[in-house]
Amino acid sequence: MICGGTGRGTHFLWSVAAIAAIVIISAGCDSGQDPAQKARLDPILAVVNNSPITRKDIKALMMATGRAAPASDMDGLLARSLVEELVERRLILQRSGEIGEFVEDARVQSLVQLVSRQYGSKEELEKILHEEKIDLSRWKKSIRETFEIEQVLEREVYSKIDISEADILAFYNENREMFRVGKRWRVRQIVVRSEEDAKKLRARVVAGVSFALLARQASIGVERNRGGDMGLFSSGELPCKVQKVIQSLKGDEASPVVQTSSGFHLFQVTERRSAGVQPFRAVRKNISTRLLARRGREILRKWIIELKGEAKIRYYWGNLNEDTAG
């Protein structure tokens, strides 16, 4: 239980889909249901400059961007928003082709391997794709397309944004309360599997052995290579039991042994920060990122409107029925 309350461009695969969803703008006309599509196994939902978008494209997009495939009973508004997202992706990809963007195979393969590990193995991933009736090559194509979109957005949108130091400082001065924080503690920990081992390690710290050195040698925590450094914590961000121990420590003393579901812990506070407004230098990067995202959304919205205005888009909403998930 938690005690108390609670770069430039698009550098992560999932961010592209999120940005595209923000700028969903309806365009074109409702062409109803194309009778020729009724008998198709993969009905066409829209055509963008003679390039069709089908229901299977929705599934491939979901898998490629790390989202769950849409449920068969999803509401019509959600279904239409997914089609609009695909329309916008298709327009950006067509722009990518015009300017000759290129994505290296190694980059795609690297992400394929990462996703495979997340699903357990390549075989398990392929099994899931098969169950979802998604062709492996189509899925990989969606990944490549997402990378292409990232590159195009960097060139056409984010590279055109200029955030000055004056802009960043003005935001800080106008929103100082946004950066107010409570007391904070930088904490190290050593976590082991037995209470006996934890007590022996504490005795060595008391005898003068470096806490960080022992963390590297004996801790099973993920932060062991950082000498047990867990980073900065504010009140309310740690479990109550741990927070009370942290707040009671003096200087750089080692805490008593604390048992949690993860094992037996020793804690050490290496830095204490008072409550107040964070200095400009500490939040400058955060403000810059925030301003880039805000202006990026504005430019992206206008750019998408321009792309749609120049494109020929037809929708077949009649093919978007309760079986949208395929």
MOBEL-V989411 format. One record per backbone hydrogen bond with DSSP energy under -1.0 kcal/mol. NH is the residue of the N-H (numbers start at 1). CO is the residue of the C=O. If there is no record, write none. Layout:
# MOBEL-V989411
nh=NH co=CO
nh=NH co=CO
This chain:
# MOBEL-V989411
nh=3 co=238
nh=18 co=14
nh=19 co=15
nh=20 co=16
nh=21 co=17
nh=22 co=18
nh=23 co=19
nh=24 co=21
nh=31 co=315
nh=37 co=34
nh=38 co=35
nh=40 co=37
nh=45 co=53
nh=46 co=53
nh=47 co=314
nh=48 co=51
nh=49 co=312
nh=51 co=48
nh=53 co=46
nh=55 co=43
nh=59 co=55
nh=60 co=56
nh=61 co=57
nh=62 co=58
nh=63 co=59
nh=64 co=60
nh=65 co=61
nh=67 co=62
nh=74 co=71
nh=79 co=75
nh=80 co=76
nh=81 co=77
nh=82 co=78
nh=83 co=79
nh=84 co=80
nh=85 co=81
nh=86 co=82
nh=87 co=83
nh=88 co=84
nh=89 co=85
nh=90 co=86
nh=91 co=87
nh=92 co=88
nh=93 co=89
nh=94 co=90
nh=95 co=91
nh=96 co=92
nh=97 co=93
nh=98 co=94
nh=99 co=95
nh=101 co=96
nh=108 co=104
nh=109 co=105
nh=110 co=106
nh=111 co=107
nh=112 co=108
nh=113 co=109
nh=114 co=110
nh=115 co=111
nh=116 co=112
nh=117 co=113
nh=118 co=114
nh=119 co=115
nh=125 co=121
nh=126 co=122
nh=127 co=123
nh=128 co=124
nh=129 co=125
nh=130 co=126
nh=131 co=127
nh=132 co=128
nh=133 co=130
nh=134 co=129
nh=139 co=135
nh=140 co=136
nh=141 co=137
nh=142 co=138
nh=143 co=139
nh=144 co=140
nh=145 co=141
nh=146 co=142
nh=147 co=143
nh=148 co=144
nh=149 co=145
nh=150 co=146
nh=151 co=147
nh=152 co=148
nh=153 co=149
nh=154 co=150
nh=155 co=151
nh=156 co=152
nh=157 co=153
nh=158 co=153
nh=159 co=154
nh=160 co=157
nh=161 co=158
nh=168 co=164
nh=169 co=165
nh=170 co=166
nh=171 co=167
nh=172 co=168
nh=173 co=169
nh=174 co=170
nh=175 co=171
nh=178 co=175
nh=179 co=176
nh=180 co=177
nh=181 co=276
nh=184 co=273
nh=185 co=233
nh=186 co=271
nh=187 co=231
nh=188 co=268
nh=189 co=228
nh=190 co=266
nh=192 co=264
nh=198 co=194
nh=199 co=195
nh=200 co=196
nh=201 co=197
nh=202 co=198
nh=203 co=199
nh=204 co=200
nh=205 co=201
nh=206 co=202
nh=207 co=203
nh=208 co=205
nh=209 co=204
nh=214 co=210
nh=215 co=211
nh=216 co=212
nh=217 co=213
nh=218 co=214
nh=219 co=215
nh=220 co=191
nh=224 co=221
nh=226 co=223
nh=227 co=224
nh=228 co=223
nh=229 co=226
nh=230 co=187
nh=233 co=185
nh=237 co=234
nh=243 co=239
nh=244 co=240
nh=245 co=241
nh=246 co=242
nh=247 co=243
nh=253 co=250
nh=255 co=267
nh=258 co=265
nh=260 co=263
nh=263 co=260
nh=264 co=192
nh=265 co=258
nh=266 co=190
nh=268 co=188
nh=270 co=186
nh=273 co=184
nh=276 co=181
nh=278 co=179
nh=282 co=279
nh=283 co=280
nh=284 co=280
nh=287 co=283
nh=288 co=284
nh=289 co=285
nh=290 co=286
nh=291 co=287
nh=292 co=288
nh=293 co=289
nh=294 co=290
nh=295 co=291
nh=296 co=292
nh=297 co=293
nh=298 co=294
nh=299 co=295
nh=300 co=296
nh=301 co=297
nh=302 co=298
nh=303 co=299
nh=304 co=300
nh=305 co=301
nh=306 co=302
nh=307 co=303
nh=308 co=304
nh=309 co=305
nh=310 co=306
nh=314 co=47
nh=315 co=29
nh=316 co=45
nh=319 co=316
nh=320 co=317
nh=321 co=319
nh=324 co=321
nh=326 co=323
